[in-house]
């Protein structure tokens, strides 16, 4: 293994290939429940932090089209975007908090910059729940304020809410050891939106793609949503252009 | 007449203040407030609050949906947008857009949102002045709020001051601020249903009528 790959794998968790039951019977969009097989991959232990994203900003990432999908480049140039939407908001811009206010285009550009990509939602779900069908990343215990940054009844206690450190909730640790998968911010995935899994015929490395610019899946819930979105299998989606303080991301490296 | 049934679980409704970026105003003086109707109309109009109360009234239970994944069904009262557009005179409204502008505040400016006029009329959009039998609270859009119930709340302006019929589909506050869709059509997905105190999955885009 070369040094570059070793460096890339710092702060990542290598997940061996395996088979797990994707989905649940909790919501129609999580069905049908299906046995899914994934090849090995490595996934960031935490969401990409503001400190990590700053390297991209300061290296001129927003000025260099080589990192961008053509439609993403067009989007940031048309809208004069030069940094994340909450970059100067001290409720969201602390070094060890996940970067937020990033569109799917910006997440993809950062992933390209660091030689990675975004997880498929199957990879995200496997990294979260592993093989034991747990409800939440930490297990089946119902969440409290000790587990994650989330909002009971979708009504955060503070009107001007804040994000939390990716290390703030030691209990918020997944089957494979990923941190902060539930709550704080939902995380962009590579897949376009689908309203259920009927499209998946093979169950091998599933990935649902329509057009880059179509809505994309996010996973994990956020500080504005309640516990149901923090379930390992829960799904949500947004336009690729959304730069609200609901969404962050983590990256993967496919090992085959 | 049946008494108004108050919305259940209202004490757990997500705060409206979170979704009122440019307001609410500290107060609204009904002696000076007007709802103006301008733009590509035969006749520019200006309604007082009393004018609206004297028009034919609609009171019905309909579900509003927030793009932040929650929803609430309430009893809204107001006038049909179609009555106002008819009075102003718009031929072929399906060709036009409707720009809404709020009263706003000195400090934060105004909130703008533009919607397709024909779609709003076909969905029986309302200019709402009351909810659950009471005037709209200030934080929910007093004195009036437009509601096209097929669209997310961010497309429906609180504390409404102006309606402008236009040929231009302008981006509004949340599209500019955070990249949300200009069309704002309620999407099929899972929502926290405040009045039912449980999650429901909405199967089809547009106004939620099945529960």
HADDOCK unambig.tbl for C-alpha pairs under 7 A between the chains (distance, minus, plus):
assign (segid A and resid 27 and name CA) (segid B and resid 201 and name CA) 7.00 0.50 0.50
assign (segid A and resid 153 and name CA) (segid B and resid 12 and name CA) 6.84 0.50 0.50
assign (segid A and resid 154 and name CA) (segid B and resid 14 and name CA) 6.39 0.50 0.50
assign (segid A and resid 155 and name CA) (segid B and resid 14 and name CA) 4.61 0.50 0.50
assign (segid A and resid 155 and name CA) (segid B and resid 15 and name CA) 6.77 0.50 0.50
assign (segid A and resid 159 and name CA) (segid B and resid 18 and name CA) 6.17 0.50 0.50
assign (segid A and resid 239 and name CA) (segid B and resid 180 and name CA) 6.72 0.50 0.50
assign (segid A and resid 239 and name CA) (segid B and resid 181 and name CA) 6.89 0.50 0.50
assign (segid A and resid 241 and name CA) (segid B and resid 179 and name CA) 4.89 0.50 0.50
assign (segid A and resid 241 and name CA) (segid B and resid 180 and name CA) 6.74 0.50 0.50
assign (segid A and resid 242 and name CA) (segid B and resid 178 and name CA) 5.55 0.50 0.50
assign (segid A and resid 242 and name CA) (segid B and resid 179 and name CA) 4.26 0.50 0.50
assign (segid A and resid 242 and name CA) (segid B and resid 180 and name CA) 5.40 0.50 0.50
assign (segid A and resid 243 and name CA) (segid B and resid 178 and name CA) 4.65 0.50 0.50
assign (segid A and resid 243 and name CA) (segid B and resid 179 and name CA) 5.70 0.50 0.50
assign (segid A and resid 244 and name CA) (segid B and resid 178 and name CA) 5.08 0.50 0.50
